[in-house]
């Protein structure tokens, strides 16, 4: 049964090398405060940060408890509890988690994953999809093919293919000037600076900065910063912060203004959003 409660409680095989089309690994009750989700050996470990790496098989990560962020070239995703992220095989990525973790990782061989997205993305989940993932984690890594186990994994693949893309995605620029801007804003998200003031700090014109942000992220500066605020808000609330705490941390005059922004972006209030992904 490939579900473990600490980093050494299960006999391990590299999922990329196990000759099964779908393999699910689960981890429950693992304390990963300020730790990384995985490393190049595919194991949950206690390092603060995982290096960029890739797997031959695609990964569908269902996150039930704890906070997960995933970075790939040009993008940063946050996966709130109850949601999932898809990382296609061969895509360089790194993951960081915090808190006590409950998660499931479904490894999908490229030969059977043709209906899944070609790019990294977060995905919404349904109760059936979650239960199929959990059920598949109870199967041995080298389960007998052609029987019930194969039927479970086939249905799991069908449900994964039906999952709808999420919206908690932050495009990350590659331009060195903008990467510095990202560092500044993420270090002090409550800074109310306008694009004019940020351009002044960068010693470039506001129009130049606006064009750079649009070219690198596909968003306006204001929309990009709102998306960053959403990502940080979900991360903080998953750790137990109140709406008022989040509003203060992001520099909103009051909690109501933050809730309006959150609802405009994700279509729900913070409370309803977290409940729907619980």
N, C-alpha and C positions, 0 to 999 in steps of 0.2 A: 504494500500500500504506500504509494509515494506522497504521503502527507506527513510532515515532520513538525516538531515543536521546538527544535533548536537546530543549529547548523551542523550537527553531527549525528542526528538521531535516525538517519535512514541510509541504507546502502545506496550508493550513487552510481548512476551510469550517465554518460553524456547523452542527452536527448537527441542531439544531432546524429549520433551514431547508432541509436536503437532503431531497428528496422520495423517501425510501426508508423502508420500515416499520421496518427494523432496520439499525443502523450500529454497527460495533465499532471503537474506537480503542485502540491498545496503546501502552504506554510501557515500555521496558526499559533498565536500567542508568542511570536518571536519579537523580542524587544529590540527595535531597530532605531532608537532615538539617534538622530543626526547620523544615520548610517546609510550604506548603499544597498540597493535592492539586489544586485547581482554583480558578479565579476566574470572574467573570461572563462572560468571553469563552471559557470552556470549555477554556482552555489550562492545561497544567501549568506552574507558574511557581515562583519562588524566594522568594516572600513568606513571612513567618513564620506568617501566619494569613489564611485566606480569610474574606471577609465572607459573611453569610447571603445566599443567592440561590436561584433556582429555575430549572428548565428546563421547556420545554413537554413534552418527551419524558421518559419515565421512564428511570432509569439503573440498570443492573445492573453493579456493580463487582466484578470478580474480582481478588482481591489475592493475588499469588503471592510477593512478597518485599517486605519493609518493614513498617511499622506504620501502620495507618489508623484514625483515629477519626472518627466522623460524629456531628454534633449536629443534632437537629431540636427543635422546640418540645416540651419535656417529655421528652426522651430523649437518651441518649448511647450509641452503639454502638462497640464495638471489633471490627475485622475481622482475625483472625489470618491468617497466610499459608495459602493454600489454600482460604479461605472467601470468601464474597461478601456483598454488601449490596444491597438493592433500595430505591431511592428513587423513589416514584411521581412522575409529572410534576406540576408545580405546587407541590410541597412545598418550603417554605423550609428550607434546610440549609446547613451549612458543614462542611468536611472539613479535617483536618490529618494530615500524614504525617511520618514520620521514617525516616532511613536511605536506602539505595539501593533504588530502587523497581523492581519489575516488576509491572505491572497492566494490566488490560483493562477498558474501559468500554463496555458495550453500551447504546446509546440505542434505546429502544423507543417507537414512535409509539402514542399512546393508542388509536388505532383498532384495533390488533392486540394490545394488552396486557391484554385483558379477563380472562384467566385468571391473571394475576399478582396478588400481594397488593395490597390497597388502601392499606395502611399501610407505613411504613418498617420494615424488619426485616432481620436478618442471615439468610443462607441457607446450608445445607450444600451441598457440591458433590460431583459424581461425576467419575471420570476422563473419561467421555464428555462431560459438560457442559463440563469444562475444555477438552478438545480441540476441541469445537465453537466455543467462544468464541475460542480461539487461531486456528482455521481461518478464522473469519469476519473476524478482524482483518486477514487477508491480502487481503481483497476491497477493491477501490476503493470510495470512499464512494458514488460514483454507479455501482454495479455494474448490469449489464444484468439487468432483471427478466424472469422467466419461465423462466430456465434453471437451471443448477446452483446459482448463487449464491442464488437464491430458495429452492431446496430446502434448502440449508444453513441459511439463516436461519429457515425454517419449523421445521425439526427443532430448532434452537437454542431457539426460543420454547417448543416442547413440553417440552424438557428443563428449561428454567427454571421452567415452571409446576409441574413435579414436585418441585422442590427443597424440602427441609424447612426450616422456620424454625429458626434457631439460638437460643441462650440467653444470649449475651453482650450483655446489654442492661441499662443502668442508667437507670431512670426519674429524671428531674430535676425537682425541685419548682419551682413558680413563686413561692411565698411568699417574700418578701424575707428573712425570718428564717431559713428553711430554706436558701436559697441561700447565706447567710453560713455556715451550718453546713457545707454542702457544701464551700465554700472552705477552711474550717478543717481538715476531715478529709482532703481531698485534698492539702493542703499538708503534713500530718503523719499519714499513714495508719497509722503504728505506735502512735499514741496509744491506749492501752487504755481510754479513758474510757467509762463506762457511760452509758445514757440519762439517769440521774440527774445525773451530773456534767456532761453536755453541757447539760441543761436549766438547771442552776445557772449555767453560763457565759452562757446566753442570757437569764437572769433570767425564766424561765417555769417552770411546774410540769412534772414528768415526765409526768403524764397528758396535759397540753396538748400537749407535744412529741410524745408517742406518737400522739395523734389527728391532729396535723398531718402527721406522716410517713405515716401510713396513708392519710389522705385524699389527699395529694398524689402518692404513689408507688404506692399499692396494696400496700405491703409493710410489715412490721414494721420497726422501727429495726435490729434485729439482722440480719434478712435483707437489708435494703438495704445495710448496711455489708459483709456478706459478698459481695454482688454487686459492690460497688465494689472489694473486694480481688481478686476474680476478674479484673475488667477490668484493674486495675493489674498483676496478676501476668502475664497474657498479654502485656501491652504490654512489660513488663520482660524476659520470657523471649524474646520475639521479637527483642529487642535483644542477646540473648546472656547474660542473667543466669542464674545457676544457681538451682536450687530453694532451696538454702541462702541465697543472696543475697536471694531474694524473701521467704522466711520471716522473715529478719532485718528487711528493709525494711518488712514489714507488722506487725511486733511479735509474731510467734509465738515461743513458748518454744523450739521446735525445728522442724526441717523436717518431721518426721512429722506433727505437728499440722496444719501447713499442707496437707500432701498429703491428709489425711483430710477437711479442709474442702473442698478442691478437688474431690475425688472425690464428695463428697456433693452438690455443686452441679451438676457437669457429668458425673458418672457414670464418669469415667476419671481416672487419675492424670495429673499434668501432662505427663509424658513421653509417655504413650500418646495423650493428646489432641493434642499437637503433631505426633506422628508421623502420626496419622490425618488431619490437615489439611495434611500436607506434600505 
